[in-house]
Amino acid sequence: FSPDVFKVQIYTDDPISTIKADPNEVPTFVSTLVMVWLIMGFDLSFHKAQLDQAVNWVGYRVTHLEEGVKAEIQPSFMQDLKDATAELLARNFVGIKKLRSYTGRCTHVSNLLFAWRPFLDPLWAASASTSSPTRGNFIKGDSKQKRKARKTKALRGTLWTKQVKASLLWIASFLACHQGPLSRTWTTDYFNELSAGLMFVLDASPYGLGGVLFDGDSPVAYFASKLTKDDVRIHKQAIGDCAGQQVWECLVVLVAMRAWKHIWLPRKSAITVRSDNYSALAMTARMKVPSSANIIGRELALLYSNASFEPRFVDHVPGVANTLSDDLSRLADVNTPHAVPPSLSHLAPTPIPRRTRGWYTSLSQSRWAS
């Protein structure tokens, strides 16, 4: 069969085939595939066979659309996961076997939502461990570097819930905001896109945040937002102190993507985020955040969870070349006056609301420590 007409994807022992052909030819393709598998000696569960534009496959409802494909997780699964999360958070201890089962269900969701994946690493690490005895047994290893096992008061076969509480709280925040089936749609336009259609050029100073949104080569929006006491209170960094630069560079990414989400979330195009701080770029590209910006990383992950795709291209721009957003970020600097660049004067600034605790979804849904 030509790969343009017939393709097969196999997950362990569950195959799914995509057929793009005249409806009258489809039975021939299916019959041929079944005969090949029988000749190869495979046992087939014919009672599970499906032939339609929407099929159930490895826990997902996969639907063919004219513009792409949609994958969906049933609402009953999401409700059960929500109940299980609440149950784990209500206990001081969690059984390791129960945590493994729970983490496996979360992994099922993370296959659909890439933003979940960083939060599952602590769950897998904890569930892969064994309960350490309360007595100080020695750990096997190099005879020259034997170390004593760390004591714990957790019951055998369990671990402290606080070890995985941060991940559980983030998952609870997501599930609290979500109702019904969980679905995502991937379009052929996005995968065929050759270049980035949208570009975020962002910068932060110890006094404020600035960003410009380009659609192609033209700026279509910008914002300038000064840092406030709310930012200081939540992120524990002082205004005017360069020690907080890493946090502010991460915050400007969140502010920009939140302010312009109505533009980039539904777009069938690639997105480039340009900043002059590597921590901000790492957070955007791989959801890898410094410990000082945990809240920001969680918020960005919640935002990403509403998207069918993530920013594909992330570029580092030297600070000296990032002039537009740099000027915007320094409008609040009383020591060195700056003005809105002339090339943006024809645009109205995008309003940015106060970043109180209520602005942060994760903080409003649960009590998180910084």
Phi, psi and chi 1 to 4 in degrees:
 res  aa     phi    psi   chi1   chi2   chi3   chi4
   1 PHE       -  145.1  -59.9  131.4      -      -
   2 SER   -71.9  137.0  168.7      -      -      -
   3 PRO   -64.0  -17.5   20.9  -32.3      -      -
   4 ASP   -78.1  -12.7  -65.4  -28.4      -      -
   5 VAL  -111.7  -35.8  176.7      -      -      -
   6 PHE  -141.0  125.4 -167.8   92.3      -      -
   7 LYS  -136.8  149.1  -70.3 -173.4  176.8 -179.2
   8 VAL  -126.6  134.2  178.1      -      -      -
   9 GLN  -121.0  132.3  174.4   72.5   38.3      -
  10 ILE  -123.4  125.4  -60.5  177.0      -      -
  11 TYR  -111.2  106.0 -179.0   84.4      -      -
  12 THR    57.9 -100.9  -49.5      -      -      -
  13 ASP  -121.6   24.2   60.0  -10.6      -      -
  14 ASP  -117.8   99.3  -70.4  -48.5      -      -
  15 PRO   -87.9  151.8   31.6  -33.4      -      -
  16 ILE  -137.1  136.0 -175.6  172.2      -      -
  17 SER  -117.8  140.5  -56.8      -      -      -
  18 THR  -111.4  124.5  -56.3      -      -      -
  19 ILE  -120.5  124.6  -55.8  171.9      -      -
  20 LYS  -118.5   91.1 -176.8 -179.0  178.1 -178.3
  21 ALA  -157.6  174.2      -      -      -      -
  22 ASP   -62.0  135.5 -174.8  -77.7      -      -
  23 PRO   -53.2  -30.8  -27.0   34.9      -      -
  24 ASN   -70.6  -20.9  -64.8  -35.4      -      -
  25 GLU   -91.5  -15.4  -62.1  177.5  -13.2      -
  26 VAL   -57.8  -46.8  170.3      -      -      -
  27 PRO   -56.3  -35.0  -26.3   37.0      -      -
  28 THR   -66.2  -43.8  -58.4      -      -      -
  29 PHE   -60.7  -46.9  -78.0  104.8      -      -
  30 VAL   -64.4  -45.0  174.1      -      -      -
  31 SER   -62.2  -42.3  -60.2      -      -      -
  32 THR   -62.3  -44.7  -56.7      -      -      -
  33 LEU   -62.8  -43.1  179.0   63.7      -      -
  34 VAL   -63.7  -42.1  169.6      -      -      -
  35 MET   -64.2  -39.6  -69.9  -59.1  -61.3      -
  36 VAL   -61.8  -44.6  168.6      -      -      -
  37 TRP   -65.3  -39.2  -77.3  -20.7      -      -
  38 LEU   -66.3  -40.8  -69.8  174.5      -      -
  39 ILE   -63.2  -34.5  -68.2  172.2      -      -
  40 MET   -76.1   -5.5  -64.8  176.0   67.9      -
  41 GLY    92.1   11.8      -      -      -      -
  42 PHE   -78.0  140.0  -67.7  120.8      -      -
  43 ASP   -86.2  126.0  -67.0  -32.8      -      -
  44 LEU  -109.7  137.6  -57.1 -178.6      -      -
  45 SER   -93.2   86.0  -60.2      -      -      -
  46 PHE   -64.1  -26.3  -72.4   99.0      -      -
  47 HIS   -70.6  -13.0   64.2  -75.9      -      -
  48 LYS   -98.8    0.8  -64.1 -178.3  179.4  179.2
  49 ALA   -66.9  143.9      -      -      -      -
  50 GLN  -136.9  141.9  -55.6  168.1   73.0      -
  51 LEU  -142.5  100.2 -179.8   60.5      -      -
  52 ASP  -166.4  177.2 -157.0  -16.0      -      -
  53 GLN   -81.3   -9.2  -69.3 -168.1  -22.5      -
  54 ALA  -136.4  125.1      -      -      -      -
  55 VAL  -135.3  158.3  -62.7      -      -      -
  56 ASN   -94.9  128.7  -63.7  -44.2      -      -
  57 TRP  -146.2  124.2 -176.2   58.2      -      -
  58 VAL    41.7   45.8  -65.5      -      -      -
  59 GLY    89.0    1.3      -      -      -      -
  60 TYR  -118.4  153.8  -57.5   97.8      -      -
  61 ARG  -100.1  110.0 -179.5   69.4  172.3  173.9
  62 VAL  -103.8  123.7 -176.9      -      -      -
  63 THR  -123.2  131.0  -55.7      -      -      -
  64 HIS   -82.0  131.0  168.0  -97.4      -      -
  65 LEU  -119.7  162.2  -54.7  172.7      -      -
  66 GLU   -60.7  -36.2  -72.8  -64.5  -31.7      -
  67 GLU   -98.8   -1.1   66.9  -85.4   12.9      -
  68 GLY   166.7 -138.6      -      -      -      -
  69 VAL  -141.8  145.7   63.0      -      -      -
  70 LYS  -121.4  134.4 -179.8  176.0   75.3  171.8
  71 ALA  -115.8  140.6      -      -      -      -
  72 GLU  -140.1  139.6 -178.5  178.8   75.5      -
  73 ILE  -106.7  133.7  -61.2  177.2      -      -
  74 GLN   -65.0  147.8  -65.2  -58.6  -43.5      -
  75 PRO   -61.7  -30.7   18.1  -29.7      -      -
  76 SER   -63.2  -37.5   57.9      -      -      -
  77 PHE   -65.1  -43.8 -179.8   94.0      -      -
  78 MET   -67.3  -37.1  -59.5  -56.6  -63.4      -
  79 GLN   -67.7  -40.7 -176.5   59.5   48.9      -
  80 ASP   -62.6  -38.9  -70.1  -16.4      -      -
  81 LEU   -66.8  -38.9 -174.7   61.7      -      -
  82 LYS   -62.8  -43.6 -176.8  177.1 -179.2  179.1
  83 ASP   -65.4  -40.7  -65.5  -19.8      -      -
  84 ALA   -65.6  -37.1      -      -      -      -
  85 THR   -64.2  -44.7  -55.4      -      -      -
  86 ALA   -62.6  -38.0      -      -      -      -
  87 GLU   -65.7  -41.9  179.6 -176.6   -9.2      -
  88 LEU   -66.3  -40.1  -67.1  178.0      -      -
  89 LEU   -69.2  -22.5  -75.7  170.1      -      -
  90 ALA   -80.9   -7.3      -      -      -      -
  91 ARG  -111.4  153.0  -60.2  175.3  179.2  -88.0
  92 ASN   -81.9  -28.9  -68.6  -33.8      -      -
  93 PHE  -120.3  152.3  -60.5   96.8      -      -
  94 VAL  -133.9  134.3   54.5      -      -      -
  95 GLY   -67.3  138.9      -      -      -      -
  96 ILE   -64.7  -40.3  -67.8  177.5      -      -
  97 LYS   -63.8  -41.0  -70.3 -176.1  177.8  179.6
  98 LYS   -65.7  -37.9  176.9  174.7  -76.0 -170.0
  99 LEU   -66.5  -37.0 -177.2   62.4      -      -
 100 ARG   -63.2  -43.6  -74.0  173.6 -176.0  160.4
 101 SER   -62.7  -43.4  174.9      -      -      -
 102 TYR   -63.4  -43.6  172.8   82.6      -      -
 103 THR   -64.7  -35.2  -54.8      -      -      -
 104 GLY   -63.0  -39.1      -      -      -      -
 105 ARG   -67.7  -37.5  -76.2 -176.6  -76.9  171.0
 106 CYS   -66.3  -35.4  -70.1      -      -      -
 107 THR   -63.6  -34.6  -59.2      -      -      -
 108 HIS   -59.0  -40.5 -179.8   64.2      -      -
 109 VAL   -71.3  -38.4  178.5      -      -      -
 110 SER   -65.8  -22.2   73.5      -      -      -
 111 ASN   -66.9  -21.0  -68.9  -28.6      -      -
 112 LEU   -98.5  -33.8 -166.1   60.9      -      -
 113 LEU  -118.9  103.7  -57.1 -179.7      -      -
 114 PHE   -62.6  -25.6   61.8   88.7      -      -
 115 ALA   -68.4  -16.1      -      -      -      -
 116 TRP   -75.6  -24.8  -82.8   51.2      -      -
 117 ARG   -59.5  -44.1  -64.0  169.4 -169.3  167.8
 118 PRO   -61.6  -27.8  -21.4   33.2      -      -
 119 PHE   -82.4   -9.7  -61.9   94.0      -      -
 120 LEU   -89.9  -17.2  -60.0 -170.1      -      -
 121 ASP   -57.7  -46.8  -69.8  -17.7      -      -
 122 PRO   -63.8  -32.4  -21.6   33.8      -      -
 123 LEU   -67.6  -44.5  -62.7 -179.4      -      -
 124 TRP   -66.9  -39.3  -81.1  119.8      -      -
 125 ALA   -62.8  -42.1      -      -      -      -
 126 ALA   -71.0  -42.1      -      -      -      -
 127 SER   -72.7  -19.0   62.3      -      -      -
 128 ALA   -82.7  -14.0      -      -      -      -
 129 SER   -80.5  166.0   65.6      -      -      -
 130 THR  -114.2  155.5   57.2      -      -      -
 131 SER   -67.0  124.9  179.4      -      -      -
 132 SER   -79.9  138.9  -60.1      -      -      -
 133 PRO   -69.0  157.6   25.8  -33.3      -      -
 134 THR   -73.8  -21.7   56.0      -      -      -
 135 ARG   -87.7  155.2  -63.8 -178.3  -61.6  -84.7
 136 GLY   -83.2   72.3      -      -      -      -
 137 ASN   -70.3  157.5  -70.1   -5.0      -      -
 138 PHE   -92.8  146.7  -75.9   92.8      -      -
 139 ILE   -88.8  132.7  -64.2  176.7      -      -
 140 LYS   -66.3  145.1  -64.8 -179.0  179.5  179.9
 141 GLY   166.5 -154.9      -      -      -      -
 142 ASP   -57.4  127.2 -169.5  -23.8      -      -
 143 SER   -62.0  -24.7   58.8      -      -      -
 144 LYS   -84.6  -14.9  -64.5 -178.6  179.5  179.6
 145 GLN  -130.7   38.5  -63.7 -178.6  -14.3      -
 146 LYS   -69.7  136.2  -74.8 -175.2  177.5  180.0
 147 ARG  -126.3  153.4   60.0 -174.9  178.9   86.5
 148 LYS   -80.9  137.2 -157.6  171.9 -175.7  179.8
 149 ALA   -65.1  140.3      -      -      -      -
 150 ARG   -70.1  131.4 -173.1  170.7   60.0 -178.6
 151 LYS   -71.9  149.1  -65.8 -178.7  179.5 -180.0
 152 THR  -146.0  149.0  175.2      -      -      -
 153 LYS   -98.4    6.5  -67.5 -176.3  179.4 -179.7
 154 ALA   -68.3  144.0      -      -      -      -
 155 LEU   -63.6  150.2  -59.7  175.0      -      -
 156 ARG   -59.7  134.7 -173.1  176.9  -63.8  -86.3
 157 GLY    83.7    7.1      -      -      -      -
 158 THR  -132.1  172.5   70.0      -      -      -
 159 LEU  -143.9  163.8   51.1   84.3      -      -
 160 TRP   -68.6  133.8  -69.9   97.9      -      -
 161 THR   -60.6  -31.9  -56.7      -      -      -
 162 LYS   -62.9  -19.4   63.6 -177.9  179.5 -178.2
 163 GLN   -65.3  -28.9  -67.5  178.5 -121.7      -
 164 VAL  -122.3   15.0  -67.6      -      -      -
 165 LYS   -64.1  -38.2 -169.8  172.9 -176.2  179.4
 166 ALA   -59.3  -44.7      -      -      -      -
 167 SER   -67.5  -41.1  -67.8      -      -      -
 168 LEU   -63.1  -39.7  -67.2  176.6      -      -
 169 LEU   -67.5  -38.5  -74.9  172.7      -      -
 170 TRP   -64.7  -45.0 -174.7   88.9      -      -
 171 ILE   -61.5  -40.9  -67.0  170.9      -      -
 172 ALA   -63.0  -37.9      -      -      -      -
 173 SER   -64.9  -41.8  -67.2      -      -      -
 174 PHE   -63.3  -48.2  173.2   87.3      -      -
 175 LEU   -66.5  -29.8  -64.3  174.4      -      -
 176 ALA   -67.8  -27.0      -      -      -      -
 177 CYS   -90.4   -8.0  -58.6      -      -      -
 178 HIS  -113.9  135.9  179.7   80.2      -      -
 179 GLN  -128.7  145.7  -60.0  -66.4  -28.5      -
 180 GLY    79.6 -164.0      -      -      -      -
 181 PRO   -68.6  151.9   25.7  -34.5      -      -
 182 LEU  -102.0  120.6 -179.5   66.0      -      -
 183 SER  -138.4  151.4   66.4      -      -      -
 184 ARG  -138.9  145.9  -70.0  -65.0  177.7  -92.8
 185 THR  -120.2  131.1  -59.3      -      -      -
 186 TRP  -113.0  127.3  -70.4  -91.5      -      -
 187 THR  -102.8  152.1   65.6      -      -      -
 188 THR   -67.5  -28.4   53.3      -      -      -
 189 ASP   -59.4  -41.6  -72.6  -12.3      -      -
 190 TYR   -64.7  -44.9  170.0   67.4      -      -
 191 PHE   -71.7  -23.1  -70.9  103.5      -      -
 192 ASN   -90.1   -5.9  -66.9  -28.8      -      -
 193 GLU   -66.2  127.3 -173.0   74.8   27.7      -
 194 LEU   -92.7  -26.3  -62.2  178.5      -      -
 195 SER  -138.3  161.6   60.7      -      -      -
 196 ALA   -71.7  127.9      -      -      -      -
 197 GLY   -86.5  -36.2      -      -      -      -
 198 LEU  -112.3  143.6  -65.0  174.8      -      -
 199 MET  -138.6  125.1 -179.9  172.2   65.2      -
 200 PHE   -97.7  121.6  -65.2   74.4      -      -
 201 VAL  -110.2  113.4 -180.0      -      -      -
 202 LEU  -127.4  152.7  -49.3  172.5      -      -
 203 ASP  -157.8  160.1 -156.8   -5.7      -      -
 204 ALA  -141.6  147.3      -      -      -      -
 205 SER  -123.6  172.1   74.1      -      -      -
 206 PRO   -65.8   -1.1  -22.9   34.7      -      -
 207 TYR  -118.0  -23.1  -59.1   93.2      -      -
 208 GLY  -168.3  179.2      -      -      -      -
 209 LEU  -121.9  145.2  -44.8  173.1      -      -
 210 GLY  -144.3  145.0      -      -      -      -
 211 GLY  -154.6  148.8      -      -      -      -
 212 VAL  -128.5  134.5 -176.7      -      -      -
 213 LEU  -105.8  121.8  175.9   64.2      -      -
 214 PHE  -105.8  137.2  -73.5   82.4      -      -
 215 ASP  -113.5  103.0 -168.4  -12.1      -      -
 216 GLY    74.8 -125.7      -      -      -      -
 217 ASP  -101.0    1.6  -64.5  -33.4      -      -
 218 SER  -110.8  134.8  -56.0      -      -      -
 219 PRO   -72.2  133.5   25.4  -32.1      -      -
 220 VAL  -118.5  -12.2  -65.3      -      -      -
 221 ALA  -164.2  156.7      -      -      -      -
 222 TYR  -152.8  162.3   78.8   89.9      -      -
 223 PHE  -144.9  153.9   73.6   86.1      -      -
 224 ALA  -138.1  123.2      -      -      -      -
 225 SER  -134.2  121.6  176.5      -      -      -
 226 LYS   -78.7  151.1   66.5  178.7 -177.8  179.0
 227 LEU   -74.0  143.8  -62.7  174.6      -      -
 228 THR  -127.4  177.7   67.0      -      -      -
 229 LYS   -63.1  -28.0  -66.7 -179.3  179.0  179.3
 230 ASP   -61.9  -43.9  -63.8  -45.1      -      -
 231 ASP   -63.5  -41.2  -61.5  -45.0      -      -
 232 VAL   -62.9  -43.9  173.3      -      -      -
 233 ARG   -66.1  -39.8 -173.0  179.9  -53.5  110.5
 234 ILE   -81.4  -39.5  -67.6  172.6      -      -
 235 HIS  -101.8   -2.5  -61.2  -69.9      -      -
 236 LYS    58.4   38.9  -53.4  -61.6 -172.7  -66.9
 237 GLN  -127.5  147.6  -58.2  -68.4  -22.8      -
 238 ALA   -93.0  142.5      -      -      -      -
 239 ILE   -69.9  135.3  -63.2  174.5      -      -
 240 GLY    88.2   -5.6      -      -      -      -
 241 ASP  -101.6  122.8 -173.1   -8.8      -      -
 242 CYS   -67.9  -11.8   60.6      -      -      -
 243 ALA   -63.4  -24.0      -      -      -      -
 244 GLY   -92.8    8.8      -      -      -      -
 245 GLN   -58.5  -40.7 -174.5   66.3   19.7      -
 246 GLN   -62.5  -40.7 -172.4  178.2   58.9      -
 247 VAL   -66.5  -45.1  173.4      -      -      -
 248 TRP   -65.3  -34.1  -53.5  138.9      -      -
 249 GLU   -66.7  -34.1  -71.2  -82.2    5.5      -
 250 CYS   -73.6  -38.2  -68.3      -      -      -
 251 LEU   -64.1  -37.0 -179.4   59.1      -      -
 252 VAL   -65.5  -31.2   71.7      -      -      -
 253 VAL   -64.4  -46.1  173.5      -      -      -
 254 LEU   -63.4  -44.6  174.4   61.5      -      -
 255 VAL   -60.8  -44.3  170.1      -      -      -
 256 ALA   -65.8  -46.5      -      -      -      -
 257 MET   -72.4  -27.3  -57.0 -163.7   81.3      -
 258 ARG   -73.6  -43.5  174.7   83.1   70.1   85.4
 259 ALA   -65.7  -34.2      -      -      -      -
 260 TRP  -111.9   23.5  -65.1  -38.0      -      -
 261 LYS   -63.9  -28.9   65.0 -179.9 -179.3  180.0
 262 HIS   -67.7  -15.6   63.1  -72.2      -      -
 263 ILE   -94.3  -46.9  -61.0  176.6      -      -
 264 TRP   -90.4  -26.7   71.5  -90.7      -      -
 265 LEU   -62.6  -44.7  -79.8  178.1      -      -
 266 PRO   -87.8   -4.7   31.3  -33.6      -      -
 267 ARG   -71.0  138.5  -77.8  -71.7  -63.6  -92.4
 268 LYS   -93.2   58.8  -58.7  173.4 -177.2  177.6
 269 SER  -150.6  169.2   61.1      -      -      -
 270 ALA   -85.2  160.7      -      -      -      -
 271 ILE  -129.7  137.5  -61.4  174.4      -      -
 272 THR  -114.7  129.9  -63.4      -      -      -
 273 VAL  -108.2  121.8  177.5      -      -      -
 274 ARG  -115.1  125.7  -71.0 -174.5  174.4  176.9
 275 SER  -140.4  172.2  177.0      -      -      -
 276 ASP  -112.2   23.5   59.4    3.6      -      -
 277 ASN  -130.2  123.5 -177.6  -75.7      -      -
 278 TYR   -67.0  -31.5  -81.0  110.9      -      -
 279 SER   -63.3  -42.1  -66.0      -      -      -
 280 ALA   -64.3  -38.0      -      -      -      -
 281 LEU   -70.2  -39.6  -62.3  178.7      -      -
 282 ALA   -63.5  -38.5      -      -      -      -
 283 MET   -64.6  -41.0 -179.2 -177.5   70.2      -
 284 THR   -70.0  -40.9  -52.4      -      -      -
 285 ALA   -82.9  -40.4      -      -      -      -
 286 ARG  -126.3   10.1  -59.3 -176.2  -62.9  -83.3
 287 MET    54.5   34.8  -64.0  -52.9  -55.9      -
 288 LYS  -101.6  113.8 -179.8 -179.9  179.5 -178.7
 289 VAL  -119.3  146.1  -60.2      -      -      -
 290 PRO   -69.0  154.9   24.3  -32.5      -      -
 291 SER   -58.9  -28.4   58.8      -      -      -
 292 SER   -73.5   -9.9   57.4      -      -      -
 293 ALA  -122.8   31.3      -      -      -      -
 294 ASN   -58.5  -44.2  -81.0  -21.3      -      -
 295 ILE   -60.0  -42.6  -66.0  173.7      -      -
 296 ILE   -64.3  -42.4  -59.4  171.0      -      -
 297 GLY   -61.6  -41.1      -      -      -      -
 298 ARG   -64.3  -41.2  -66.0  168.7 -172.3  146.0
 299 GLU   -64.4  -42.6  -70.5  -66.9  -44.4      -
 300 LEU   -65.8  -36.7 -169.6   61.6      -      -
 301 ALA   -64.1  -40.7      -      -      -      -
 302 LEU   -61.8  -39.1  -76.5  171.7      -      -
 303 LEU   -67.4  -44.5 -175.9   58.9      -      -
 304 TYR   -60.4  -30.1  -86.2   11.3      -      -
 305 SER   -65.5  -14.6  -66.1      -      -      -
 306 ASN   -92.7    0.3  -66.9  -47.3      -      -
 307 ALA  -107.4  148.4      -      -      -      -
 308 SER   -82.7  -14.6  -64.4      -      -      -
 309 PHE  -145.5  162.5   57.1   89.9      -      -
 310 GLU  -109.9  163.3   59.5 -174.3  -53.3      -
 311 PRO   -56.5  121.3  -27.6   36.5      -      -
 312 ARG   -80.2  -36.7  -82.5 -164.7  -65.3  175.6
 313 PHE  -115.0  129.8  -52.2  106.6      -      -
 314 VAL  -129.2  116.2 -179.3      -      -      -
 315 ASP  -109.4  146.4  -63.0  -26.5      -      -
 316 HIS   -96.9  126.6  175.5   77.0      -      -
 317 VAL  -113.9  123.4  178.3      -      -      -
 318 PRO   -54.4  143.0  -24.7   33.8      -      -
 319 GLY   -54.6  -36.1      -      -      -      -
 320 VAL   -66.6  -23.8   68.8      -      -      -
 321 ALA   -92.4   -7.7      -      -      -      -
 322 ASN   -94.9   53.3 -154.9    6.6      -      -
 323 THR   -73.8  -39.5   55.5      -      -      -
 324 LEU   -61.4  -54.0  -73.6  179.8      -      -
 325 SER   -70.0  -29.2   53.9      -      -      -
 326 ASP   -64.1  -43.8  179.1   67.0      -      -
 327 ASP   -61.4  -40.5  -72.5  -21.1      -      -
 328 LEU   -66.4  -37.6  -66.8  173.0      -      -
 329 SER   -70.4  -17.9   71.1      -      -      -
 330 ARG  -105.8   12.5  -63.9 -176.8  179.9  -83.4
 331 LEU   -63.4  -26.4  -68.6  179.9      -      -
 332 ALA   -90.6    0.1      -      -      -      -
 333 ASP   -81.5  108.4 -174.4   -5.2      -      -
 334 VAL   -75.8  -15.5  -64.6      -      -      -
 335 ASN   -79.2  -34.5  -59.6  -43.4      -      -
 336 THR  -132.4   96.2   54.4      -      -      -
 337 PRO   -58.6  137.9  -22.7   34.4      -      -
 338 HIS  -132.6  158.9  -72.4  -98.5      -      -
 339 ALA  -130.1  162.7      -      -      -      -
 340 VAL   -62.5  127.8  175.6      -      -      -
 341 PRO   -56.4  140.5  -25.7   35.4      -      -
 342 PRO   -55.1  -32.6  -24.3   33.6      -      -
 343 SER   -68.4   -9.8   58.6      -      -      -
 344 LEU  -110.9    2.5  -56.7  176.1      -      -
 345 SER   -65.6  -21.9   59.6      -      -      -
 346 HIS   -82.2   -5.3   64.4  -70.0      -      -
 347 LEU  -105.5  146.7  -61.3  172.6      -      -
 348 ALA   -87.0  136.0      -      -      -      -
 349 PRO   -65.7  143.1   24.3  -33.7      -      -
 350 THR   -73.0  123.8  -60.8      -      -      -
 351 PRO   -68.7  137.2   24.3  -33.0      -      -
 352 ILE  -116.7  120.0  -55.9  -63.6      -      -
 353 PRO   -71.9  165.9   27.5  -34.8      -      -
 354 ARG   -62.5  139.5  -78.1 -175.5   57.4 -171.1
 355 ARG   -95.9   66.8  -68.9  177.5  -69.2  -84.3
 356 THR   -78.0  180.0   61.1      -      -      -
 357 ARG   -59.3  -33.8  -75.1 -176.4   64.0   87.5
 358 GLY   -66.9  -21.2      -      -      -      -
 359 TRP   -71.0  -26.2 -173.2   79.0      -      -
 360 TYR   -92.6  115.3  -64.8   87.0      -      -
 361 THR   -59.7  -43.1  -56.1      -      -      -
 362 SER   -66.2  -34.1   59.6      -      -      -
 363 LEU   -77.0  -31.9  -67.3 -179.1      -      -
 364 SER   -77.6  -23.1   60.8      -      -      -
 365 GLN   -90.9  -23.1  -67.0  -71.3  -16.2      -
 366 SER  -155.6  164.8   57.5      -      -      -
 367 ARG   -93.7   97.5  -65.1  173.8  177.2  -98.8
 368 TRP  -101.4  144.4 -110.1  -38.4      -      -
 369 ALA   -89.2  150.1      -      -      -      -
 370 SER   -67.6      -  -60.7      -      -      -
